[in-house]
Amino acid sequence: MPSIVEKALRFDALKHEKGEVTLWGHSCLINPIIGVLVRDRLTDQLVKGDTRKKIDYFSEKFQAYMGVRITGEKFGYSQTFKSKKDLLLFSSGQSDLLGYGSSEWVRMDFQNEHFILHMNCSYAKVYKATLGLSKEAVDYWNAGAWAGVLEYILGKKTACIETSCIAKGQPYCEFVVRPMDKWNKKDPLVKANKFVFEEVVPDLGKVRL
């Protein structure tokens, strides 16, 4: 089966014309990860608490939700998927295409609404190579993205927490995604990431494509 990159090139989804890069007709930036890392570090110095983490998480949650919605509704891809699983796997391929890192779903349980993804995250690898080991997980962009993807697919408010991270010296980044009401709020990891259960983004279903 062709990779998502091969499909994007075959269907002319990825273009570069007159200095502009577009994917599925939407403008994109090719930005070195080190630049994102430097911006994050500067933001951490300028703001307090979890503010920067919230910005990363919720901005990417919004973007990922809209990305799945655009490819599924505006371009008609939703009609080609036989199941929610197909749409989720397509979304994983999109993440790979955009350079976020390769991924593998180790649990995809639609009945119990419990999802676990392992990733070779590009951001975490650059973080570790540049700054050394982190004491905590660092991939709030990816966590927000998978919360947004599954929020669209499940049609429920969803949260994602990174439970393992390459930047901490662990072999892969692990993301657990569940509807907000399915999490154990007494879990120490949930308490440490309680901001992911906040309502920061607008009603995504009402945003125009």
Biotite code that builds the C-alpha atoms (Angstrom):
import biotite.structure as struc

atoms = struc.array([
    struc.Atom([0.000, 0.000, 0.000], chain_id="A", res_id=1, res_name="MET", atom_name="CA", element="C"),
    struc.Atom([1.410, 3.430, -0.885], chain_id="A", res_id=2, res_name="PRO", atom_name="CA", element="C"),
    struc.Atom([2.539, 5.610, 2.014], chain_id="A", res_id=3, res_name="SER", atom_name="CA", element="C"),
    struc.Atom([0.695, 8.816, 2.847], chain_id="A", res_id=4, res_name="ILE", atom_name="CA", element="C"),
    struc.Atom([3.608, 10.764, 1.338], chain_id="A", res_id=5, res_name="VAL", atom_name="CA", element="C"),
    struc.Atom([3.336, 8.831, -1.927], chain_id="A", res_id=6, res_name="GLU", atom_name="CA", element="C"),
    struc.Atom([-0.417, 9.424, -2.009], chain_id="A", res_id=7, res_name="LYS", atom_name="CA", element="C"),
    struc.Atom([-0.013, 13.144, -1.365], chain_id="A", res_id=8, res_name="ALA", atom_name="CA", element="C"),
    struc.Atom([2.470, 13.463, -4.209], chain_id="A", res_id=9, res_name="LEU", atom_name="CA", element="C"),
    struc.Atom([0.415, 11.292, -6.547], chain_id="A", res_id=10, res_name="ARG", atom_name="CA", element="C"),
    struc.Atom([-2.722, 13.357, -6.066], chain_id="A", res_id=11, res_name="PHE", atom_name="CA", element="C"),
    struc.Atom([-0.783, 16.622, -6.199], chain_id="A", res_id=12, res_name="ASP", atom_name="CA", element="C"),
    struc.Atom([-1.836, 17.424, -2.624], chain_id="A", res_id=13, res_name="ALA", atom_name="CA", element="C"),
    struc.Atom([1.580, 18.837, -1.727], chain_id="A", res_id=14, res_name="LEU", atom_name="CA", element="C"),
    struc.Atom([2.596, 21.806, -3.879], chain_id="A", res_id=15, res_name="LYS", atom_name="CA", element="C"),
    struc.Atom([5.267, 24.498, -3.984], chain_id="A", res_id=16, res_name="HIS", atom_name="CA", element="C"),
    struc.Atom([4.496, 27.478, -6.177], chain_id="A", res_id=17, res_name="GLU", atom_name="CA", element="C"),
    struc.Atom([5.874, 31.028, -6.094], chain_id="A", res_id=18, res_name="LYS", atom_name="CA", element="C"),
    struc.Atom([7.409, 30.562, -2.670], chain_id="A", res_id=19, res_name="GLY", atom_name="CA", element="C"),
    struc.Atom([4.256, 29.114, -1.113], chain_id="A", res_id=20, res_name="GLU", atom_name="CA", element="C"),
    struc.Atom([3.834, 25.559, 0.158], chain_id="A", res_id=21, res_name="VAL", atom_name="CA", element="C"),
    struc.Atom([0.308, 24.154, 0.245], chain_id="A", res_id=22, res_name="THR", atom_name="CA", element="C"),
    struc.Atom([-1.075, 20.829, 1.493], chain_id="A", res_id=23, res_name="LEU", atom_name="CA", element="C"),
    struc.Atom([-4.589, 19.873, 0.395], chain_id="A", res_id=24, res_name="TRP", atom_name="CA", element="C"),
    struc.Atom([-4.957, 23.466, -0.771], chain_id="A", res_id=25, res_name="GLY", atom_name="CA", element="C"),
    struc.Atom([-4.009, 25.072, 2.557], chain_id="A", res_id=26, res_name="HIS", atom_name="CA", element="C"),
    struc.Atom([-0.895, 27.201, 3.078], chain_id="A", res_id=27, res_name="SER", atom_name="CA", element="C"),
    struc.Atom([1.852, 25.652, 5.228], chain_id="A", res_id=28, res_name="CYS", atom_name="CA", element="C"),
    struc.Atom([5.230, 26.608, 6.627], chain_id="A", res_id=29, res_name="LEU", atom_name="CA", element="C"),
    struc.Atom([8.332, 24.425, 6.598], chain_id="A", res_id=30, res_name="ILE", atom_name="CA", element="C"),
    struc.Atom([9.821, 25.441, 9.918], chain_id="A", res_id=31, res_name="ASN", atom_name="CA", element="C"),
    struc.Atom([12.889, 23.813, 11.557], chain_id="A", res_id=32, res_name="PRO", atom_name="CA", element="C"),
    struc.Atom([11.959, 22.226, 14.887], chain_id="A", res_id=33, res_name="ILE", atom_name="CA", element="C"),
    struc.Atom([14.845, 23.991, 16.626], chain_id="A", res_id=34, res_name="ILE", atom_name="CA", element="C"),
    struc.Atom([13.005, 27.256, 15.956], chain_id="A", res_id=35, res_name="GLY", atom_name="CA", element="C"),
    struc.Atom([9.871, 25.928, 17.647], chain_id="A", res_id=36, res_name="VAL", atom_name="CA", element="C"),
    struc.Atom([11.962, 24.730, 20.581], chain_id="A", res_id=37, res_name="LEU", atom_name="CA", element="C"),
    struc.Atom([13.637, 28.130, 20.993], chain_id="A", res_id=38, res_name="VAL", atom_name="CA", element="C"),
    struc.Atom([10.239, 29.854, 20.873], chain_id="A", res_id=39, res_name="ARG", atom_name="CA", element="C"),
    struc.Atom([8.895, 27.500, 23.536], chain_id="A", res_id=40, res_name="ASP", atom_name="CA", element="C"),
    struc.Atom([11.867, 28.159, 25.824], chain_id="A", res_id=41, res_name="ARG", atom_name="CA", element="C"),
    struc.Atom([11.508, 31.908, 25.407], chain_id="A", res_id=42, res_name="LEU", atom_name="CA", element="C"),
    struc.Atom([7.789, 31.700, 26.123], chain_id="A", res_id=43, res_name="THR", atom_name="CA", element="C"),
    struc.Atom([8.490, 29.708, 29.295], chain_id="A", res_id=44, res_name="ASP", atom_name="CA", element="C"),
    struc.Atom([10.747, 32.558, 30.457], chain_id="A", res_id=45, res_name="GLN", atom_name="CA", element="C"),
    struc.Atom([8.130, 35.220, 29.743], chain_id="A", res_id=46, res_name="LEU", atom_name="CA", element="C"),
    struc.Atom([4.973, 33.603, 31.120], chain_id="A", res_id=47, res_name="VAL", atom_name="CA", element="C"),
    struc.Atom([4.139, 31.736, 34.303], chain_id="A", res_id=48, res_name="LYS", atom_name="CA", element="C"),
    struc.Atom([2.779, 28.313, 35.132], chain_id="A", res_id=49, res_name="GLY", atom_name="CA", element="C"),
    struc.Atom([1.256, 26.130, 32.425], chain_id="A", res_id=50, res_name="ASP", atom_name="CA", element="C"),
    struc.Atom([0.505, 28.995, 30.024], chain_id="A", res_id=51, res_name="THR", atom_name="CA", element="C"),
    struc.Atom([2.898, 27.892, 27.285], chain_id="A", res_id=52, res_name="ARG", atom_name="CA", element="C"),
    struc.Atom([1.807, 24.276, 27.606], chain_id="A", res_id=53, res_name="LYS", atom_name="CA", element="C"),
    struc.Atom([-1.813, 25.386, 27.230], chain_id="A", res_id=54, res_name="LYS", atom_name="CA", element="C"),
    struc.Atom([-0.973, 27.410, 24.119], chain_id="A", res_id=55, res_name="ILE", atom_name="CA", element="C"),
    struc.Atom([0.794, 24.447, 22.518], chain_id="A", res_id=56, res_name="ASP", atom_name="CA", element="C"),
    struc.Atom([-1.876, 21.925, 23.509], chain_id="A", res_id=57, res_name="TYR", atom_name="CA", element="C"),
    struc.Atom([-5.004, 23.871, 22.634], chain_id="A", res_id=58, res_name="PHE", atom_name="CA", element="C"),
    struc.Atom([-3.724, 25.536, 19.463], chain_id="A", res_id=59, res_name="SER", atom_name="CA", element="C"),
    struc.Atom([-2.752, 22.145, 18.075], chain_id="A", res_id=60, res_name="GLU", atom_name="CA", element="C"),
    struc.Atom([-5.986, 20.569, 19.283], chain_id="A", res_id=61, res_name="LYS", atom_name="CA", element="C"),
    struc.Atom([-7.900, 23.158, 17.300], chain_id="A", res_id=62, res_name="PHE", atom_name="CA", element="C"),
    struc.Atom([-5.667, 22.769, 14.238], chain_id="A", res_id=63, res_name="GLN", atom_name="CA", element="C"),
    struc.Atom([-5.849, 18.956, 14.244], chain_id="A", res_id=64, res_name="ALA", atom_name="CA", element="C"),
    struc.Atom([-9.628, 18.958, 14.707], chain_id="A", res_id=65, res_name="TYR", atom_name="CA", element="C"),
    struc.Atom([-10.024, 21.306, 11.765], chain_id="A", res_id=66, res_name="MET", atom_name="CA", element="C"),
    struc.Atom([-7.504, 19.362, 9.695], chain_id="A", res_id=67, res_name="GLY", atom_name="CA", element="C"),
    struc.Atom([-9.509, 16.133, 10.046], chain_id="A", res_id=68, res_name="VAL", atom_name="CA", element="C"),
    struc.Atom([-12.717, 18.024, 9.379], chain_id="A", res_id=69, res_name="ARG", atom_name="CA", element="C"),
    struc.Atom([-11.341, 19.698, 6.257], chain_id="A", res_id=70, res_name="ILE", atom_name="CA", element="C"),
    struc.Atom([-9.968, 16.521, 4.687], chain_id="A", res_id=71, res_name="THR", atom_name="CA", element="C"),
    struc.Atom([-13.078, 14.605, 5.690], chain_id="A", res_id=72, res_name="GLY", atom_name="CA", element="C"),
    struc.Atom([-15.806, 17.084, 4.728], chain_id="A", res_id=73, res_name="GLU", atom_name="CA", element="C"),
    struc.Atom([-14.471, 19.702, 2.347], chain_id="A", res_id=74, res_name="LYS", atom_name="CA", element="C"),
    struc.Atom([-12.596, 17.225, 0.154], chain_id="A", res_id=75, res_name="PHE", atom_name="CA", element="C"),
    struc.Atom([-15.031, 14.351, 0.588], chain_id="A", res_id=76, res_name="GLY", atom_name="CA", element="C"),
    struc.Atom([-12.593, 11.869, 2.091], chain_id="A", res_id=77, res_name="TYR", atom_name="CA", element="C"),
    struc.Atom([-15.025, 11.000, 4.881], chain_id="A", res_id=78, res_name="SER", atom_name="CA", element="C"),
    struc.Atom([-17.152, 9.209, 2.298], chain_id="A", res_id=79, res_name="GLN", atom_name="CA", element="C"),
    struc.Atom([-14.259, 6.876, 1.425], chain_id="A", res_id=80, res_name="THR", atom_name="CA", element="C"),
    struc.Atom([-13.704, 5.621, 4.971], chain_id="A", res_id=81, res_name="PHE", atom_name="CA", element="C"),
    struc.Atom([-15.592, 2.476, 5.899], chain_id="A", res_id=82, res_name="LYS", atom_name="CA", element="C"),
    struc.Atom([-15.098, 3.036, 9.628], chain_id="A", res_id=83, res_name="SER", atom_name="CA", element="C"),
    struc.Atom([-13.842, 5.446, 12.251], chain_id="A", res_id=84, res_name="LYS", atom_name="CA", element="C"),
    struc.Atom([-10.721, 3.300, 12.404], chain_id="A", res_id=85, res_name="LYS", atom_name="CA", element="C"),
    struc.Atom([-9.917, 4.093, 8.775], chain_id="A", res_id=86, res_name="ASP", atom_name="CA", element="C"),
    struc.Atom([-10.267, 7.811, 9.448], chain_id="A", res_id=87, res_name="LEU", atom_name="CA", element="C"),
    struc.Atom([-8.002, 7.575, 12.491], chain_id="A", res_id=88, res_name="LEU", atom_name="CA", element="C"),
    struc.Atom([-5.344, 5.687, 10.532], chain_id="A", res_id=89, res_name="LEU", atom_name="CA", element="C"),
    struc.Atom([-5.556, 8.265, 7.753], chain_id="A", res_id=90, res_name="PHE", atom_name="CA", element="C"),
    struc.Atom([-5.005, 10.985, 10.348], chain_id="A", res_id=91, res_name="SER", atom_name="CA", element="C"),
    struc.Atom([-1.953, 9.128, 11.657], chain_id="A", res_id=92, res_name="SER", atom_name="CA", element="C"),
    struc.Atom([-0.575, 9.174, 8.138], chain_id="A", res_id=93, res_name="GLY", atom_name="CA", element="C"),
    struc.Atom([-1.161, 12.913, 7.948], chain_id="A", res_id=94, res_name="GLN", atom_name="CA", element="C"),
    struc.Atom([0.921, 13.357, 11.098], chain_id="A", res_id=95, res_name="SER", atom_name="CA", element="C"),
    struc.Atom([3.703, 11.331, 9.510], chain_id="A", res_id=96, res_name="ASP", atom_name="CA", element="C"),
    struc.Atom([3.478, 13.423, 6.334], chain_id="A", res_id=97, res_name="LEU", atom_name="CA", element="C"),
    struc.Atom([3.784, 16.675, 8.299], chain_id="A", res_id=98, res_name="LEU", atom_name="CA", element="C"),
    struc.Atom([6.951, 15.509, 10.043], chain_id="A", res_id=99, res_name="GLY", atom_name="CA", element="C"),
    struc.Atom([5.604, 15.066, 13.564], chain_id="A", res_id=100, res_name="TYR", atom_name="CA", element="C"),
    struc.Atom([7.089, 11.555, 13.673], chain_id="A", res_id=101, res_name="GLY", atom_name="CA", element="C"),
    struc.Atom([6.176, 7.985, 12.814], chain_id="A", res_id=102, res_name="SER", atom_name="CA", element="C"),
    struc.Atom([3.433, 6.409, 14.901], chain_id="A", res_id=103, res_name="SER", atom_name="CA", element="C"),
    struc.Atom([1.760, 3.138, 15.827], chain_id="A", res_id=104, res_name="GLU", atom_name="CA", element="C"),
    struc.Atom([-1.569, 2.595, 17.537], chain_id="A", res_id=105, res_name="TRP", atom_name="CA", element="C"),
    struc.Atom([-1.036, -0.035, 20.247], chain_id="A", res_id=106, res_name="VAL", atom_name="CA", element="C"),
    struc.Atom([-4.621, 0.284, 21.458], chain_id="A", res_id=107, res_name="ARG", atom_name="CA", element="C"),
    struc.Atom([-7.531, 1.408, 19.315], chain_id="A", res_id=108, res_name="MET", atom_name="CA", element="C"),
    struc.Atom([-10.596, 0.520, 21.372], chain_id="A", res_id=109, res_name="ASP", atom_name="CA", element="C"),
    struc.Atom([-13.679, 2.282, 20.048], chain_id="A", res_id=110, res_name="PHE", atom_name="CA", element="C"),
    struc.Atom([-16.042, 0.279, 22.246], chain_id="A", res_id=111, res_name="GLN", atom_name="CA", element="C"),
    struc.Atom([-14.409, 1.452, 25.484], chain_id="A", res_id=112, res_name="ASN", atom_name="CA", element="C"),
    struc.Atom([-13.153, 4.693, 23.928], chain_id="A", res_id=113, res_name="GLU", atom_name="CA", element="C"),
    struc.Atom([-9.556, 4.083, 24.985], chain_id="A", res_id=114, res_name="HIS", atom_name="CA", element="C"),
    struc.Atom([-6.668, 4.848, 22.631], chain_id="A", res_id=115, res_name="PHE", atom_name="CA", element="C"),
    struc.Atom([-2.894, 4.535, 23.070], chain_id="A", res_id=116, res_name="ILE", atom_name="CA", element="C"),
    struc.Atom([-0.390, 5.718, 20.473], chain_id="A", res_id=117, res_name="LEU", atom_name="CA", element="C"),
    struc.Atom([3.380, 5.238, 20.374], chain_id="A", res_id=118, res_name="HIS", atom_name="CA", element="C"),
    struc.Atom([5.358, 7.838, 18.441], chain_id="A", res_id=119, res_name="MET", atom_name="CA", element="C"),
    struc.Atom([8.934, 8.552, 17.466], chain_id="A", res_id=120, res_name="ASN", atom_name="CA", element="C"),
    struc.Atom([8.320, 12.281, 18.032], chain_id="A", res_id=121, res_name="CYS", atom_name="CA", element="C"),
    struc.Atom([10.542, 14.667, 16.125], chain_id="A", res_id=122, res_name="SER", atom_name="CA", element="C"),
    struc.Atom([10.147, 17.453, 18.708], chain_id="A", res_id=123, res_name="TYR", atom_name="CA", element="C"),
    struc.Atom([11.145, 15.211, 21.630], chain_id="A", res_id=124, res_name="ALA", atom_name="CA", element="C"),
    struc.Atom([14.204, 13.963, 19.737], chain_id="A", res_id=125, res_name="LYS", atom_name="CA", element="C"),
    struc.Atom([15.360, 17.514, 18.975], chain_id="A", res_id=126, res_name="VAL", atom_name="CA", element="C"),
    struc.Atom([14.687, 18.531, 22.579], chain_id="A", res_id=127, res_name="TYR", atom_name="CA", element="C"),
    struc.Atom([16.837, 15.690, 23.927], chain_id="A", res_id=128, res_name="LYS", atom_name="CA", element="C"),
    struc.Atom([19.646, 16.310, 21.423], chain_id="A", res_id=129, res_name="ALA", atom_name="CA", element="C"),
    struc.Atom([19.671, 20.058, 22.089], chain_id="A", res_id=130, res_name="THR", atom_name="CA", element="C"),
    struc.Atom([18.845, 20.463, 25.784], chain_id="A", res_id=131, res_name="LEU", atom_name="CA", element="C"),
    struc.Atom([19.481, 17.024, 27.239], chain_id="A", res_id=132, res_name="GLY", atom_name="CA", element="C"),
    struc.Atom([17.024, 14.964, 29.257], chain_id="A", res_id=133, res_name="LEU", atom_name="CA", element="C"),
    struc.Atom([13.801, 16.536, 30.478], chain_id="A", res_id=134, res_name="SER", atom_name="CA", element="C"),
    struc.Atom([12.197, 15.811, 33.846], chain_id="A", res_id=135, res_name="LYS", atom_name="CA", element="C"),
    struc.Atom([8.747, 15.771, 32.260], chain_id="A", res_id=136, res_name="GLU", atom_name="CA", element="C"),
    struc.Atom([7.069, 14.943, 28.947], chain_id="A", res_id=137, res_name="ALA", atom_name="CA", element="C"),
    struc.Atom([7.447, 17.749, 26.406], chain_id="A", res_id=138, res_name="VAL", atom_name="CA", element="C"),
    struc.Atom([5.139, 16.936, 23.466], chain_id="A", res_id=139, res_name="ASP", atom_name="CA", element="C"),
    struc.Atom([2.123, 19.109, 24.245], chain_id="A", res_id=140, res_name="TYR", atom_name="CA", element="C"),
    struc.Atom([1.723, 19.816, 20.524], chain_id="A", res_id=141, res_name="TRP", atom_name="CA", element="C"),
    struc.Atom([1.262, 16.137, 19.746], chain_id="A", res_id=142, res_name="ASN", atom_name="CA", element="C"),
    struc.Atom([-0.949, 15.569, 22.789], chain_id="A", res_id=143, res_name="ALA", atom_name="CA", element="C"),
    struc.Atom([-3.226, 18.377, 21.670], chain_id="A", res_id=144, res_name="GLY", atom_name="CA", element="C"),
    struc.Atom([-3.269, 17.066, 18.121], chain_id="A", res_id=145, res_name="ALA", atom_name="CA", element="C"),
    struc.Atom([-4.484, 13.588, 19.086], chain_id="A", res_id=146, res_name="TRP", atom_name="CA", element="C"),
    struc.Atom([-7.080, 15.050, 21.423], chain_id="A", res_id=147, res_name="ALA", atom_name="CA", element="C"),
    struc.Atom([-8.383, 17.110, 18.502], chain_id="A", res_id=148, res_name="GLY", atom_name="CA", element="C"),
    struc.Atom([-8.378, 14.232, 16.024], chain_id="A", res_id=149, res_name="VAL", atom_name="CA", element="C"),
    struc.Atom([-10.309, 11.890, 18.314], chain_id="A", res_id=150, res_name="LEU", atom_name="CA", element="C"),
    struc.Atom([-12.636, 14.643, 19.506], chain_id="A", res_id=151, res_name="GLU", atom_name="CA", element="C"),
    struc.Atom([-13.787, 14.996, 15.902], chain_id="A", res_id=152, res_name="TYR", atom_name="CA", element="C"),
    struc.Atom([-13.989, 11.251, 15.262], chain_id="A", res_id=153, res_name="ILE", atom_name="CA", element="C"),
    struc.Atom([-15.789, 10.386, 18.515], chain_id="A", res_id=154, res_name="LEU", atom_name="CA", element="C"),
    struc.Atom([-17.919, 13.514, 18.630], chain_id="A", res_id=155, res_name="GLY", atom_name="CA", element="C"),
    struc.Atom([-17.093, 13.959, 22.331], chain_id="A", res_id=156, res_name="LYS", atom_name="CA", element="C"),
    struc.Atom([-14.914, 16.275, 24.399], chain_id="A", res_id=157, res_name="LYS", atom_name="CA", element="C"),
    struc.Atom([-11.601, 14.465, 24.555], chain_id="A", res_id=158, res_name="THR", atom_name="CA", element="C"),
    struc.Atom([-8.308, 14.782, 26.443], chain_id="A", res_id=159, res_name="ALA", atom_name="CA", element="C"),
    struc.Atom([-4.848, 13.398, 25.746], chain_id="A", res_id=160, res_name="CYS", atom_name="CA", element="C"),
    struc.Atom([-1.909, 12.943, 28.126], chain_id="A", res_id=161, res_name="ILE", atom_name="CA", element="C"),
    struc.Atom([1.640, 11.938, 27.216], chain_id="A", res_id=162, res_name="GLU", atom_name="CA", element="C"),
    struc.Atom([2.625, 9.110, 29.558], chain_id="A", res_id=163, res_name="THR", atom_name="CA", element="C"),
    struc.Atom([6.091, 8.349, 28.160], chain_id="A", res_id=164, res_name="SER", atom_name="CA", element="C"),
    struc.Atom([8.533, 10.642, 26.355], chain_id="A", res_id=165, res_name="CYS", atom_name="CA", element="C"),
    struc.Atom([11.751, 10.307, 24.372], chain_id="A", res_id=166, res_name="ILE", atom_name="CA", element="C"),
    struc.Atom([12.936, 13.601, 25.895], chain_id="A", res_id=167, res_name="ALA", atom_name="CA", element="C"),
    struc.Atom([12.885, 11.852, 29.295], chain_id="A", res_id=168, res_name="LYS", atom_name="CA", element="C"),
    struc.Atom([15.137, 9.093, 27.962], chain_id="A", res_id=169, res_name="GLY", atom_name="CA", element="C"),
    struc.Atom([12.315, 6.644, 27.329], chain_id="A", res_id=170, res_name="GLN", atom_name="CA", element="C"),
    struc.Atom([12.240, 4.604, 24.098], chain_id="A", res_id=171, res_name="PRO", atom_name="CA", element="C"),
    struc.Atom([9.128, 6.234, 22.618], chain_id="A", res_id=172, res_name="TYR", atom_name="CA", element="C"),
    struc.Atom([6.518, 8.880, 23.269], chain_id="A", res_id=173, res_name="CYS", atom_name="CA", element="C"),
    struc.Atom([3.217, 7.396, 24.417], chain_id="A", res_id=174, res_name="GLU", atom_name="CA", element="C"),
    struc.Atom([-0.084, 9.247, 24.208], chain_id="A", res_id=175, res_name="PHE", atom_name="CA", element="C"),
    struc.Atom([-3.274, 8.111, 25.918], chain_id="A", res_id=176, res_name="VAL", atom_name="CA", element="C"),
    struc.Atom([-6.514, 9.577, 24.569], chain_id="A", res_id=177, res_name="VAL", atom_name="CA", element="C"),
    struc.Atom([-9.967, 9.236, 26.138], chain_id="A", res_id=178, res_name="ARG", atom_name="CA", element="C"),
    struc.Atom([-13.194, 11.208, 26.440], chain_id="A", res_id=179, res_name="PRO", atom_name="CA", element="C"),
    struc.Atom([-12.905, 13.622, 29.358], chain_id="A", res_id=180, res_name="MET", atom_name="CA", element="C"),
    struc.Atom([-15.455, 11.751, 31.463], chain_id="A", res_id=181, res_name="ASP", atom_name="CA", element="C"),
    struc.Atom([-13.524, 8.454, 31.160], chain_id="A", res_id=182, res_name="LYS", atom_name="CA", element="C"),
    struc.Atom([-10.390, 9.640, 32.991], chain_id="A", res_id=183, res_name="TRP", atom_name="CA", element="C"),
    struc.Atom([-9.650, 8.922, 36.654], chain_id="A", res_id=184, res_name="ASN", atom_name="CA", element="C"),
    struc.Atom([-9.334, 12.448, 38.053], chain_id="A", res_id=185, res_name="LYS", atom_name="CA", element="C"),
    struc.Atom([-7.498, 11.081, 41.134], chain_id="A", res_id=186, res_name="LYS", atom_name="CA", element="C"),
    struc.Atom([-4.640, 9.730, 39.030], chain_id="A", res_id=187, res_name="ASP", atom_name="CA", element="C"),
    struc.Atom([-1.431, 11.726, 39.820], chain_id="A", res_id=188, res_name="PRO", atom_name="CA", element="C"),
    struc.Atom([-0.636, 12.039, 36.107], chain_id="A", res_id=189, res_name="LEU", atom_name="CA", element="C"),
    struc.Atom([-4.102, 13.450, 35.456], chain_id="A", res_id=190, res_name="VAL", atom_name="CA", element="C"),
    struc.Atom([-3.681, 15.930, 38.310], chain_id="A", res_id=191, res_name="LYS", atom_name="CA", element="C"),
    struc.Atom([-0.336, 17.034, 36.860], chain_id="A", res_id=192, res_name="ALA", atom_name="CA", element="C"),
    struc.Atom([-2.011, 17.689, 33.496], chain_id="A", res_id=193, res_name="ASN", atom_name="CA", element="C"),
    struc.Atom([-5.351, 18.983, 34.725], chain_id="A", res_id=194, res_name="LYS", atom_name="CA", element="C"),
    struc.Atom([-5.300, 21.914, 32.294], chain_id="A", res_id=195, res_name="PHE", atom_name="CA", element="C"),
    struc.Atom([-6.032, 19.549, 29.366], chain_id="A", res_id=196, res_name="VAL", atom_name="CA", element="C"),
    struc.Atom([-9.533, 19.174, 30.811], chain_id="A", res_id=197, res_name="PHE", atom_name="CA", element="C"),
    struc.Atom([-10.225, 22.898, 30.593], chain_id="A", res_id=198, res_name="GLU", atom_name="CA", element="C"),
    struc.Atom([-12.434, 24.495, 27.955], chain_id="A", res_id=199, res_name="GLU", atom_name="CA", element="C"),
    struc.Atom([-10.058, 26.906, 26.223], chain_id="A", res_id=200, res_name="VAL", atom_name="CA", element="C"),
    struc.Atom([-10.869, 26.537, 22.535], chain_id="A", res_id=201, res_name="VAL", atom_name="CA", element="C"),
    struc.Atom([-14.128, 27.681, 20.892], chain_id="A", res_id=202, res_name="PRO", atom_name="CA", element="C"),
    struc.Atom([-16.922, 25.338, 19.849], chain_id="A", res_id=203, res_name="ASP", atom_name="CA", element="C"),
    struc.Atom([-14.974, 23.666, 17.053], chain_id="A", res_id=204, res_name="LEU", atom_name="CA", element="C"),
    struc.Atom([-18.064, 22.330, 15.339], chain_id="A", res_id=205, res_name="GLY", atom_name="CA", element="C"),
    struc.Atom([-19.201, 25.847, 14.488], chain_id="A", res_id=206, res_name="LYS", atom_name="CA", element="C"),
    struc.Atom([-15.969, 27.045, 12.886], chain_id="A", res_id=207, res_name="VAL", atom_name="CA", element="C"),
    struc.Atom([-16.342, 27.584, 9.137], chain_id="A", res_id=208, res_name="ARG", atom_name="CA", element="C"),
    struc.Atom([-14.070, 25.611, 6.802], chain_id="A", res_id=209, res_name="LEU", atom_name="CA", element="C"),
])
